[in-house]
Amino acid sequence: MKKEEILEAYKSGNLNMEDALAALQEEKSGKSLNLGFADLDLDRDGRCGFPEVVYCAGKTVEQSVDILSVLMKQYDNVIGTRAAAAVYEGLRDKFPQIRYDAAARMVYQHKNTEMRNGERIINIITAGTSDIPVAEEAALTAEIMGNRVRRIYDVGVAGLHRLLARQEEIRQANVNVVVAGMEGALASVVGGLVGRPVIAVPTSIGYGANFHGLSALLAMLNSCAAGISVVNIDNGFGAGRLAAMLNELR
């Protein structure tokens, strides 16, 4: 029973105080699971609309496998980001529907493929081919969260005609995620073409003065185009999640 139901049962006399306290304690403990090295948040789907996503970098393969195993038993759609192939190898025998994307470094289970937002489109746009790994992290995240995704890759400002040729598709989208390294100018250009939210993702692609994405990050933060939000360097997951949340709004 949920907390409200427990309290109503106690109020109506259907539960005595001892049983009500025990039920409340059980309800509270059901929201997390302590594995010793991790305390899993099992209530995040109810609070936030999607289960806890596992950042695998910095964890051992065994820790990532143990955490993802719990989540994959409980939820249809589960994501592990920045995952090594060894994490996938440790899960695939128990979870035949698990997939691994080497470019995005994402391990995931996508059993529920229902589109939550109908025909609303999220565009994932890259400046260059080198930005695709970060873009794929964003695209897969949005897709697994129930969204229709269109990929528009390698349309950076060095060949502006490529972007202009896709203007109609870009304007059709409910949200545009723009992934760019180097000087990060593409986000500003797209922001000047559309009347919908733009999520800018700076990448660490570029030569020395790019400072591993810092120049692109600062350029995006200083954009004169309105309606642009910026996530952290190489944070494809964060962009995909934000795009999915914006696409839910009515």
Buried (B, 14 or more C-beta within 10 A) or exposed (E): BEEEEBBEBBEEEEBEEEEBEEBBEEBEEEEEBEEEEBEBBBBBBEEEBBBBBBBBEEBEBEBBBBBBBBBBEEBBBBBBBBBBEBBBEBBBEEBEEBBBBEEBBBBBBBEEEEEBBEEBBBBBBBBBEBBBBBBBBBBBBBBBBBBBBBEBBBBBBEEEEBBEEBEEBBBBBBBBBBBBBBBBBBBBBBBBBBEBBBBBBBBBBBEEEBBBBBBBBBBBBEBEBEBBBBBEBBBBBBBBBBBBBBBBEE
